[in-house]
Amino acid sequence: EGEVMGTPQYMSPEQAQGMVAELDVRSDVYALGAILYAILTLRAPIDGKTLDEVLSKVRSGQISPMITRRGGKAEKSGNDGVVVGEGTAMGSEVPAALQSVTMKAMATQREKRYAGVEGLVADIEAYQNGFATSAEDAGAWTRARLWVGRNRVLAVSAAVLVLVVSGFTVKVVTEGRRASAALKSLREMAPMAASKAEALIRDGEFVEALKSVTYAVDLQPEEGGFRRIRGNVLQLLGRWEEALKEYGQCAGEDGVETSLRLTGELLAVKAKEGEEKAHARLYEALLEGGGRRSPLRMRRCLGKDFGSGTGRNCRRKRRAREQKSSSHGDRRARIRA
């Protein structure tokens, strides 16, 4: 106890103080750190002109800056209780990660060194394989940079993918805005389509009216008035089950309750007495109802022809009757003559 034995520039502070009872594996870790220092800088970690000066610096932890012999100057740094001496203009800086590993191994306070050789080896291997070491205070940016270094191909692919996705996203957003503007313009055409459907109903063009009002409903499905018109067309076409569903989706609209009751009645008549009777009942209801139905000029359209909804059949029959009436009138006139 009290005797100093070893190579002065590579012994731990406790060894330089002759604290033999304090020597353990961490003293060996210090020596390995000093050897690593010499490998990285090509010189011993402690400089001094005399043995006493060297031992004094070892005890106080005055380790020379980690610089090499290839020109340039290192920055002063310290870690875990190590007092770093003044730098000299000698060489380029050792990588920060390896400086941290070396200084942790050579920490003046034993509890701040690696607990065993395995920890030192693990950090050196981490550095060699492109990972952050436990000795350095590696932030997110450092870890990301190391990841890119380990995965260059994947990093380049990811960067290309980000660029492609970014470009695609911009394109999608732009096209989405255009589509929204186009949809808005289309939605503004819905009332026009509904008005056209009502005009077609008055002309007896029920099939075309259904197409037009369906277009309006597709553009503005929340508009109950359009659904009411569609229900009316379906009712005129004799598609009463569909009309019933359509009326059910626009409850509260003017005249819908009456249309619902009539449609239910038509389905009941159809089930009990047949479709022809149901069409006749619809015709009667239209004559009685007035309002939207009276302008249809369907008084001369009878029974199933009315319910078929083409409108053309009705007009064809009307024209035939008019021609027949005219023919009879001419014959009567000739007889009187």
C-alpha positions as CSV (number, residue, x, y, z in Angstrom):
1,E,0.0,0.0,0.0
2,G,1.4,3.4,-1.0
3,E,3.8,2.1,-3.6
4,V,3.3,3.2,-7.2
5,M,3.9,0.5,-9.8
6,G,3.1,0.5,-13.5
7,T,3.6,2.6,-16.7
8,P,3.0,6.2,-15.5
9,Q,1.2,7.5,-18.6
10,Y,-1.2,4.5,-18.7
11,M,-2.0,4.0,-15.1
12,S,-5.2,5.0,-13.4
13,P,-5.4,7.8,-10.8
14,E,-5.9,5.4,-7.9
15,Q,-2.9,3.4,-9.1
16,A,-0.8,6.6,-9.4
17,Q,-1.7,7.4,-5.7
18,G,-0.6,4.0,-4.5
19,M,-4.1,3.0,-3.5
20,V,-3.4,-0.7,-4.0
21,A,-6.6,-1.8,-2.2
22,E,-8.7,0.3,-4.5
23,L,-7.5,-1.4,-7.7
24,D,-10.1,-3.4,-9.6
25,V,-11.3,-4.1,-13.1
26,R,-12.1,-0.5,-13.6
27,S,-8.4,0.3,-13.2
28,D,-7.8,-2.1,-16.1
29,V,-10.6,-0.3,-18.1
30,Y,-8.7,3.0,-17.5
31,A,-5.5,1.4,-18.9
32,L,-7.4,0.1,-21.9
33,G,-8.9,3.6,-22.5
34,A,-5.3,5.0,-22.4
35,I,-4.2,2.5,-25.0
36,L,-7.2,3.4,-27.2
37,Y,-6.1,7.0,-26.8
38,A,-2.7,6.2,-28.1
39,I,-4.1,4.2,-31.0
40,L,-6.3,7.1,-32.0
41,T,-3.8,10.0,-31.5
42,L,-0.4,8.2,-32.0
43,R,0.8,9.5,-28.6
44,A,0.3,9.0,-24.9
45,P,-2.6,10.5,-23.1
46,I,-0.5,12.3,-20.5
47,D,2.5,14.5,-21.4
48,G,5.1,15.8,-18.9
49,K,8.8,16.4,-18.7
50,T,9.4,14.6,-15.4
51,L,7.9,11.6,-13.7
52,D,6.4,13.7,-10.9
53,E,4.7,16.0,-13.5
54,V,3.2,12.9,-15.3
55,L,2.0,11.3,-12.0
56,S,0.6,14.7,-10.9
57,K,-1.4,15.0,-14.1
58,V,-2.6,11.4,-13.8
59,R,-3.9,12.0,-10.3
60,S,-5.8,15.1,-11.3
61,G,-7.0,13.7,-14.6
62,Q,-5.3,16.3,-16.8
63,I,-5.5,14.4,-20.1
64,S,-4.1,16.0,-23.2
65,P,-6.6,16.9,-26.0
66,M,-7.3,14.0,-28.4
67,I,-5.6,15.3,-31.5
68,T,-3.5,13.5,-34.2
69,R,-0.3,14.3,-35.9
70,R,-1.9,15.2,-39.3
71,G,-2.5,18.9,-39.0
72,G,-5.4,21.0,-37.7
73,K,-6.5,21.7,-34.1
74,A,-8.9,19.8,-31.8
75,E,-11.5,21.5,-29.6
76,K,-11.1,21.4,-25.9
77,S,-13.5,18.8,-24.3
78,G,-14.0,17.2,-21.0
79,N,-16.2,14.4,-19.8
80,D,-17.0,12.7,-16.5
81,G,-14.6,14.5,-14.3
82,V,-11.7,14.6,-16.7
83,V,-9.7,17.8,-16.8
84,V,-8.5,18.3,-20.4
85,G,-5.3,20.3,-20.9
86,E,-4.8,23.2,-23.2
87,G,-4.8,22.2,-26.9
88,T,-1.8,22.6,-29.2
89,A,-1.9,23.1,-32.9
90,M,-0.9,19.5,-33.8
91,G,-3.6,17.5,-35.6
92,S,-7.2,16.8,-36.8
93,E,-9.9,15.9,-34.3
94,V,-10.7,12.3,-33.5
95,P,-14.4,11.4,-34.1
96,A,-16.5,12.7,-31.2
97,A,-18.0,9.3,-30.6
98,L,-14.6,7.7,-30.0
99,Q,-13.5,10.7,-27.9
100,S,-16.5,10.0,-25.7
101,V,-15.7,6.3,-25.4
102,T,-12.1,7.0,-24.6
103,M,-12.8,9.7,-22.0
104,K,-15.5,7.5,-20.3
105,A,-12.9,4.7,-19.9
106,M,-10.4,7.2,-18.5
107,A,-12.7,9.0,-16.2
108,T,-11.0,10.2,-13.0
109,Q,-13.8,8.9,-10.8
110,R,-14.0,5.2,-11.0
111,E,-17.8,5.0,-10.8
112,K,-18.1,7.0,-14.0
113,R,-16.0,4.6,-16.0
114,Y,-17.3,1.4,-17.7
115,A,-18.2,-1.1,-15.1
116,G,-16.3,-3.8,-17.0
117,V,-14.4,-4.5,-20.2
118,E,-17.6,-5.7,-21.9
119,G,-19.1,-2.2,-21.8
120,L,-16.0,-0.7,-23.5
121,V,-16.0,-3.4,-26.1
122,A,-19.8,-3.0,-26.8
123,D,-19.3,0.8,-27.4
124,I,-16.4,0.3,-29.8
125,E,-18.4,-2.3,-31.7
126,A,-21.4,0.1,-31.8
127,Y,-19.2,2.7,-33.3
128,Q,-17.7,0.3,-35.9
129,N,-21.2,-0.8,-36.9
130,G,-22.6,2.8,-37.2
131,F,-24.6,2.9,-34.0
132,A,-24.6,5.6,-31.3
133,T,-22.4,4.7,-28.2
134,S,-23.6,4.8,-24.6
135,A,-20.7,7.2,-23.8
136,E,-21.9,10.0,-26.1
137,D,-25.0,12.1,-25.6
138,A,-26.5,11.2,-29.0
139,G,-29.6,13.2,-29.9
140,A,-32.3,12.4,-32.4
141,W,-30.4,14.1,-35.2
142,T,-27.2,12.1,-34.5
143,R,-29.1,8.8,-34.4
144,A,-30.9,9.6,-37.6
145,R,-27.6,10.5,-39.3
146,L,-26.1,7.2,-38.1
147,W,-29.2,5.3,-39.3
148,V,-28.8,6.8,-42.8
149,G,-25.2,5.9,-42.8
150,R,-26.1,2.2,-42.0
151,N,-28.9,2.1,-44.5
152,R,-27.8,4.2,-47.4
153,V,-29.9,2.3,-50.1
154,L,-33.0,2.3,-47.9
155,A,-32.5,5.9,-47.0
156,V,-32.2,6.9,-50.6
157,S,-35.3,4.9,-51.5
158,A,-37.2,6.5,-48.6
159,A,-36.1,9.9,-49.7
160,V,-37.3,9.2,-53.3
161,L,-40.6,7.8,-51.9
162,V,-41.1,10.9,-49.8
163,L,-40.6,13.1,-52.8
164,V,-43.0,11.0,-54.9
165,V,-45.6,10.9,-52.1
166,S,-45.2,14.7,-51.6
167,G,-45.7,15.3,-55.3
168,F,-48.6,13.0,-55.5
169,T,-50.2,14.6,-52.4
170,V,-49.9,18.0,-53.9
171,K,-51.5,16.7,-57.1
172,V,-54.3,15.0,-55.2
173,V,-55.0,18.2,-53.2
174,T,-55.0,20.3,-56.4
175,E,-57.3,17.8,-58.2
176,G,-59.5,17.5,-55.1
177,R,-60.0,21.3,-55.1
178,R,-60.9,21.2,-58.8
179,A,-63.3,18.3,-58.2
180,S,-64.9,20.2,-55.3
181,A,-65.4,23.2,-57.5
182,A,-66.8,21.1,-60.3
183,L,-69.2,19.3,-57.8
184,K,-70.3,22.6,-56.5
185,S,-71.2,23.7,-60.0
186,L,-73.1,20.5,-60.6
187,R,-75.0,20.8,-57.4
188,E,-76.1,24.3,-58.5
189,M,-77.8,22.6,-61.5
190,A,-80.0,20.4,-59.4
191,P,-82.9,22.9,-59.1
192,M,-82.8,23.3,-62.9
193,A,-83.1,19.5,-63.3
194,A,-86.0,19.3,-60.9
195,S,-87.8,22.1,-62.7
196,K,-87.3,20.3,-66.0
197,A,-88.7,17.1,-64.4
198,E,-91.9,19.0,-63.4
199,A,-92.3,20.3,-67.0
200,L,-91.9,16.8,-68.3
201,I,-94.5,15.6,-65.9
202,R,-97.0,18.2,-67.2
203,D,-96.2,17.0,-70.8
204,G,-96.8,13.4,-69.7
205,E,-93.1,12.4,-70.3
206,F,-92.8,10.4,-67.1
207,V,-89.8,8.3,-68.0
208,E,-87.7,11.4,-69.0
209,A,-89.0,13.2,-65.9
210,L,-87.8,10.4,-63.7
211,K,-84.3,10.6,-65.3
212,S,-84.1,14.3,-64.7
213,V,-85.4,14.4,-61.1
214,T,-83.1,11.4,-60.3
215,Y,-80.2,13.5,-61.5
216,A,-81.3,16.3,-59.2
217,V,-81.6,13.9,-56.2
218,D,-78.1,12.5,-56.8
219,L,-76.7,16.0,-56.8
220,Q,-78.6,17.1,-53.7
221,P,-79.9,14.0,-51.8
222,E,-80.6,16.1,-48.7
223,E,-83.2,18.2,-50.6
224,G,-86.6,16.8,-49.7
225,G,-88.4,18.7,-52.5
226,F,-86.5,16.8,-55.1
227,R,-87.4,13.5,-53.5
228,R,-91.1,14.5,-53.4
229,I,-91.0,15.1,-57.1
230,R,-89.3,11.8,-57.7
231,G,-92.0,10.1,-55.6
232,N,-94.7,11.7,-57.7
233,V,-93.1,10.4,-60.9
234,L,-92.8,6.9,-59.5
235,Q,-96.4,7.1,-58.5
236,L,-97.5,8.1,-62.0
237,L,-95.4,5.3,-63.4
238,G,-97.1,2.7,-61.3
239,R,-94.0,1.9,-59.3
240,W,-95.8,2.4,-56.0
241,E,-93.4,0.4,-53.8
242,E,-90.6,2.7,-54.8
243,A,-92.7,5.8,-54.5
244,L,-93.6,4.8,-51.0
245,K,-89.9,4.6,-50.0
246,E,-89.2,7.9,-51.7
247,Y,-92.0,9.7,-49.9
248,G,-90.8,8.2,-46.6
249,Q,-87.5,10.0,-47.1
250,C,-89.0,13.5,-47.5
251,A,-91.6,13.5,-44.7
252,G,-92.7,17.0,-43.8
253,E,-92.7,18.3,-47.4
254,D,-95.9,19.8,-48.7
255,G,-98.4,17.2,-49.9
256,V,-96.2,14.2,-48.9
257,E,-98.7,12.9,-46.3
258,T,-101.5,12.8,-48.9
259,S,-99.3,11.1,-51.4
260,L,-98.3,8.5,-48.8
261,R,-101.9,7.7,-48.1
262,L,-102.8,7.5,-51.7
263,T,-99.8,5.3,-52.5
264,G,-100.7,2.9,-49.7
265,E,-104.3,2.8,-50.9
266,L,-103.1,2.0,-54.5
267,L,-101.0,-0.9,-53.2
268,A,-103.9,-2.2,-51.2
269,V,-106.2,-2.0,-54.3
270,K,-103.6,-3.7,-56.5
271,A,-103.2,-6.5,-54.0
272,K,-107.0,-7.0,-53.6
273,E,-108.5,-6.2,-57.0
274,G,-105.6,-6.1,-59.4
275,E,-103.3,-3.6,-61.1
276,E,-105.9,-2.3,-63.6
277,K,-108.2,-1.3,-60.8
278,A,-105.3,0.4,-59.0
279,H,-104.5,2.4,-62.1
280,A,-108.2,3.4,-62.4
281,R,-108.1,4.5,-58.7
282,L,-105.0,6.6,-59.4
283,Y,-106.8,8.3,-62.4
284,E,-109.7,9.1,-60.2
285,A,-107.4,10.5,-57.5
286,L,-105.7,12.7,-60.1
287,L,-109.0,14.1,-61.3
288,E,-110.1,14.8,-57.7
289,G,-106.8,16.1,-56.4
290,G,-106.2,19.0,-58.8
291,G,-103.1,21.0,-58.1
292,R,-100.0,19.4,-59.6
293,R,-102.0,16.7,-61.3
294,S,-104.7,18.7,-63.1
295,P,-102.4,20.3,-65.6
296,L,-101.3,16.8,-66.8
297,R,-104.3,16.8,-69.2
298,M,-104.8,13.1,-68.4
299,R,-108.6,13.1,-68.4
300,R,-108.7,11.3,-71.7
301,C,-106.0,8.8,-70.7
302,L,-107.8,5.8,-69.3
303,G,-106.8,2.9,-67.0
304,K,-103.5,1.1,-67.6
305,D,-102.4,3.5,-70.4
306,F,-102.3,6.3,-67.9
307,G,-100.4,4.2,-65.3
308,S,-97.8,3.1,-67.8
309,G,-96.4,6.5,-67.6
310,T,-95.0,6.9,-71.1
311,G,-97.3,9.8,-71.9
312,R,-97.1,9.0,-75.6
313,N,-99.8,6.4,-75.3
314,C,-102.1,8.9,-73.9
315,R,-101.5,11.5,-76.6
316,R,-101.7,8.8,-79.3
317,K,-105.2,7.8,-78.0
318,R,-106.3,11.4,-77.7
319,R,-105.2,12.1,-81.3
320,A,-107.0,8.9,-82.5
321,R,-110.2,10.0,-80.8
322,E,-109.9,13.5,-82.2
323,Q,-109.4,12.2,-85.7
324,K,-112.3,9.8,-85.3
325,S,-114.5,12.6,-84.0
326,S,-113.5,14.8,-86.9
327,S,-114.2,11.9,-89.4
328,H,-117.7,11.5,-88.0
329,G,-118.4,15.2,-88.1
330,D,-117.4,15.3,-91.8
331,R,-119.7,12.3,-92.5
332,R,-122.6,14.0,-90.7
333,A,-122.0,17.1,-92.7
334,R,-122.1,15.2,-96.0
335,I,-125.3,13.5,-95.0
336,R,-126.9,16.9,-94.1
337,A,-125.7,18.2,-97.5
